[in-house]
């Protein structure tokens, strides 16, 4: 086993693509487990209307139940202020070191997130604490080595791509479907679809 995968996000709602991404990272990278970290107040969505954190946490709990490779952390939900990945990785690293271990962390992202990663709070600090595994998506350009070199010179080896897996839908598309009364069956776990209907 090789470290812990960190899969953060708004998860509004969590969907099968998130779960499949977590499972693919777990298997391809031979991770000990994947930690799902719902964001309380994502800095890039401050103006957006986001479902309350407790509801999103509950959906994550329902979605990952029964998969021993998946865990959820309330770290960002319980921490005041905006949810910055660098703060989360520092806290996870400190927590693991207190427990006598400091496993390698892998931040799991979509390629869309990677395209904006150079603008994240302390992106180079993130690379000091974790490698980044990005998921290519059909129709979205995948940053090449030249892009990585331009934004993160000398750190290109901290990035890798999860080949052979593609995410097909985004949470915003699923929210729009739900708002129109459309079924989310086969798009989100059944327990999450039932929870949203209530």
DRENDREN-528229 format. One line per 4 residues: their letters; for each residue x, y, z of C-alpha. Coordinates in Angstrom, 2 decimals, decimal comma. Example, Ala and Ser with C-alpha at 12.3 -4.5 7.8 and 13.67 -1.06 7.14 Angstrom:
REM residues 2
AS = 12,30:-4,50:7,80 ~ 13,67:-1,06:7,14 $
//
This chain:
REM residues 198
XXXX = 0,00:0,00:0,00 ~ 1,22:3,45:-0,85 ~ -0,18:6,30:1,21 ~ -3,53:8,00:1,47 $
XXXX = -5,63:9,57:-1,27 ~ -7,33:12,87:-0,50 ~ -10,44:13,56:-2,53 ~ -11,85:16,93:-1,57 $
XXXX = -14,75:18,79:-3,05 ~ -18,04:20,49:-2,52 ~ -19,85:17,20:-3,23 ~ -23,09:19,02:-4,05 $
XXXX = -24,12:16,29:-4,60 ~ -21,55:13,53:-4,46 ~ -22,07:11,32:-7,50 ~ -20,96:8,04:-8,99 $
XXXX = -18,14:9,79:-10,85 ~ -16,59:10,90:-7,54 ~ -16,87:7,37:-6,19 ~ -15,48:5,78:-9,34 $
XXXX = -12,60:8,29:-9,28 ~ -11,86:7,40:-5,65 ~ -11,96:3,69:-6,45 ~ -9,76:4,10:-9,53 $
XXXX = -7,17:6,06:-7,54 ~ -7,31:3,49:-4,73 ~ -6,66:0,62:-7,13 ~ -4,26:2,22:-9,63 $
XXXX = -2,11:3,95:-6,99 ~ -2,40:1,09:-4,46 ~ -3,52:3,50:-1,73 ~ -4,22:2,46:1,87 $
XXXX = -7,54:4,31:1,62 ~ -9,21:7,35:0,10 ~ -10,29:10,16:2,41 ~ -13,28:12,16:1,16 $
XXXX = -13,11:15,73:2,51 ~ -16,25:17,84:1,98 ~ -15,43:21,56:1,81 ~ -17,32:23,82:4,19 $
XXXX = -16,73:27,06:2,29 ~ -14,78:26,51:-0,93 ~ -12,99:29,76:-1,87 ~ -13,83:29,39:-5,57 $
XXXX = -17,57:29,06:-4,85 ~ -18,09:31,85:-2,29 ~ -20,73:33,57:-4,42 ~ -22,39:30,32:-5,52 $
XXXX = -25,35:28,88:-3,73 ~ -24,04:25,74:-2,05 ~ -26,09:23,20:-0,11 ~ -25,41:23,41:3,63 $
XXXX = -22,32:21,50:4,85 ~ -24,18:19,04:7,10 ~ -26,43:17,91:4,26 ~ -23,43:17,45:1,95 $
XXXX = -21,61:15,47:4,68 ~ -24,61:13,22:5,11 ~ -24,71:12,55:1,35 ~ -21,00:11,62:1,41 $
XXXX = -21,55:9,28:4,37 ~ -24,41:7,57:2,55 ~ -22,43:7,31:-0,68 ~ -19,29:5,75:0,80 $
XXXX = -21,01:3,43:3,27 ~ -20,03:-0,15:2,63 ~ -16,71:0,57:0,92 ~ -13,88:-0,17:3,37 $
XXXX = -11,42:1,72:1,13 ~ -13,33:4,99:1,68 ~ -13,41:7,24:4,74 ~ -14,78:10,73:5,31 $
XXXX = -13,20:13,59:7,23 ~ -15,17:16,48:8,71 ~ -11,93:18,46:8,99 ~ -12,98:21,27:6,64 $
XXXX = -16,60:21,25:7,80 ~ -15,56:21,72:11,43 ~ -12,82:24,28:10,72 ~ -13,96:27,94:10,58 $
XXXX = -13,30:30,07:7,52 ~ -12,68:29,20:3,91 ~ -11,63:25,66:3,02 ~ -8,10:25,71:1,63 $
XXXX = -6,45:22,45:0,59 ~ -3,07:23,53:1,98 ~ -4,58:23,85:5,48 ~ -6,20:20,43:5,18 $
XXXX = -2,99:18,74:4,03 ~ -1,01:20,39:6,83 ~ -3,56:19,17:9,39 ~ -3,60:15,62:7,98 $
XXXX = 0,21:15,52:7,92 ~ 0,43:16,76:11,53 ~ -2,24:14,29:12,67 ~ -0,45:11,35:11,02 $
XXXX = 2,94:12,37:12,43 ~ 1,46:12,52:15,94 ~ 0,32:8,95:15,38 ~ 3,88:7,96:14,52 $
XXXX = 3,45:7,76:10,76 ~ 3,69:10,15:7,86 ~ 2,38:8,28:4,83 ~ 2,60:9,86:1,42 $
XXXX = -0,47:11,88:0,55 ~ -1,97:11,97:-2,93 ~ -4,36:14,78:-3,80 ~ -6,90:13,45:-6,29 $
XXXX = -8,23:16,04:-8,77 ~ -10,19:16,34:-11,97 ~ -8,27:17,79:-14,91 ~ -10,47:20,92:-14,67 $
XXXX = -9,19:21,49:-11,15 ~ -5,62:20,85:-12,26 ~ -5,95:23,53:-14,96 ~ -6,53:26,09:-12,19 $
XXXX = -4,18:24,51:-9,64 ~ -1,49:27,15:-10,21 ~ -3,93:29,71:-8,73 ~ -4,68:27,71:-5,57 $
XXXX = -3,63:28,99:-2,18 ~ 0,04:27,95:-1,73 ~ 0,07:25,46:-4,60 ~ 3,81:24,86:-4,20 $
XXXX = 3,26:24,14:-0,50 ~ 0,64:21,58:-1,51 ~ 3,27:19,88:-3,68 ~ 5,61:19,75:-0,68 $
XXXX = 2,98:17,71:1,18 ~ 1,32:15,65:-1,56 ~ 1,66:14,41:-5,07 ~ -1,23:15,27:-7,40 $
XXXX = -3,12:12,60:-9,34 ~ -5,34:14,13:-12,01 ~ -8,18:12,56:-13,93 ~ -8,39:13,35:-17,66 $
XXXX = -11,87:14,20:-18,96 ~ -13,05:13,90:-22,58 ~ -13,36:17,35:-24,15 ~ -11,12:19,04:-21,58 $
XXXX = -7,47:19,68:-22,41 ~ -5,01:17,80:-20,23 ~ -2,03:19,92:-19,11 ~ 1,14:18,65:-20,74 $
XXXX = 4,67:18,62:-19,37 ~ 5,33:22,11:-20,80 ~ 2,38:23,49:-18,80 ~ 3,62:21,78:-15,65 $
XXXX = 7,15:23,11:-16,23 ~ 5,86:26,64:-16,82 ~ 3,83:26,70:-13,60 ~ 5,81:24,30:-11,39 $
XXXX = 9,42:24,16:-12,63 ~ 11,33:21,26:-11,15 ~ 8,15:19,80:-9,62 ~ 6,76:18,03:-12,67 $
XXXX = 7,37:14,64:-11,06 ~ 4,79:15,47:-8,37 ~ 2,00:15,13:-10,97 ~ 0,55:11,98:-12,50 $
XXXX = -2,52:11,09:-14,52 ~ -5,05:8,35:-13,81 ~ -5,15:6,75:-17,25 ~ -7,98:4,55:-18,42 $
XXXX = -10,73:6,24:-16,43 ~ -12,95:9,17:-17,40 ~ -15,45:11,17:-15,36 ~ -18,60:11,78:-17,38 $
XXXX = -20,69:14,27:-15,39 ~ -20,32:17,16:-12,96 ~ -22,22:17,97:-9,76 ~ -23,61:21,21:-11,24 $
XXXX = -25,24:19,19:-14,04 ~ -26,80:16,86:-11,48 ~ -28,14:19,78:-9,39 ~ -29,79:21,17:-12,53 $
XXXX = -31,42:17,79:-13,26 ~ -32,69:17,49:-9,67 ~ -34,06:21,05:-9,77 ~ -36,07:20,11:-12,86 $
XXXX = -37,44:17,04:-11,05 ~ -35,44:14,60:-13,17 ~ -34,26:11,27:-11,80 ~ -30,66:10,93:-10,63 $
XXXX = -30,82:7,14:-10,76 ~ -27,58:5,58:-12,02 ~ -25,88:8,98:-11,65 ~ -25,62:9,08:-7,86 $
XXXX = -25,78:6,22:-5,35 ~ -29,38:5,18:-4,63 ~ -29,09:6,27:-0,98 ~ -28,02:9,78:-2,09 $
XXXX = -30,85:10,01:-4,67 ~ -33,37:9,02:-1,96 ~ -31,87:11,60:0,41 ~ -32,11:14,38:-2,20 $
XX = -35,75:13,51:-2,98 ~ -36,63:14,00:0,70 $
//
